Amino acid sequence: MLLAWENSADAQGVTQVQEPLSAEFVARHILSSQNLATDLQQRFVVLDGSGSPIGTVDLLDYSPATASADIGIYITPQARRQGYATQAIA
């Protein structure tokens, strides 16, 4: 699921990645610690009302000094414009 989302055509142009990610890269990313305090980034999966995954929210370049981070959001095309991104950020 994450591999398909990362490499989807609709995500191109809104990501900093220029080439498709490999399954091995995504697997390593999933298995990495993903600790905001130590890695300065963390990924969360967004679920719909039935508990199905419909996207991700990434906190990137976290600054402990200012308690701020960049936010990256991906919501699947069929789940867009339904308030999921707004709810995830809240």
WOLINQUI-V86368 format. One record per residue. PHI is phi in radians with two decimals (* if undefined). D_FIRST is the distance of its C-alpha to the first C-alpha in Angstrom with 2 decimals. Layout:
BEGIN
phi	d_first
PHI	D_FIRST
PHI	D_FIRST
END
This chain:
BEGIN
phi	d_first
*	0.00
-1.11	3.82
-1.08	5.46
-1.10	5.22
-1.11	6.24
-1.05	8.63
-1.79	10.08
-1.21	10.38
-1.08	14.09
-1.27	14.44
-1.53	13.51
-1.17	16.15
1.62	19.47
-2.08	18.36
-2.15	17.09
-1.45	19.45
-1.38	17.52
-1.68	19.33
-2.07	17.69
-1.01	14.23
-1.48	12.72
-1.47	12.80
-1.06	10.57
-1.14	13.56
-1.10	13.65
-1.13	10.20
-1.08	11.21
-1.08	14.58
-1.09	13.43
-1.09	11.67
-1.42	14.91
-1.22	17.21
-1.12	19.38
0.92	18.07
-1.87	21.52
-1.03	22.78
-1.20	26.38
-1.77	26.10
-1.65	23.17
1.10	23.90
-2.75	20.25
-2.80	17.67
-2.00	14.19
-2.15	13.73
-1.65	10.98
-1.64	12.51
-1.98	12.97
-1.46	14.99
-1.07	18.25
-1.64	17.01
1.57	14.62
-1.46	11.36
-1.21	8.79
-2.27	9.57
2.91	9.50
-2.44	10.90
-2.20	14.51
-1.94	15.75
-1.73	19.39
-2.24	20.78
0.92	24.31
-1.07	25.52
-2.00	29.33
-1.06	30.97
-1.12	34.27
-1.96	33.28
0.92	30.36
-2.20	28.39
-2.70	25.06
-1.37	23.22
-2.13	20.32
-2.05	17.19
-2.20	15.30
-2.26	12.32
-2.13	12.25
-1.02	10.70
-0.93	13.78
-1.25	14.59
-1.82	14.81
-1.27	16.90
1.08	20.62
-2.15	20.53
1.55	21.20
-1.15	17.91
-1.13	18.16
-1.06	21.82
-1.12	21.30
-1.13	18.76
-1.20	21.33
-1.10	24.15
END
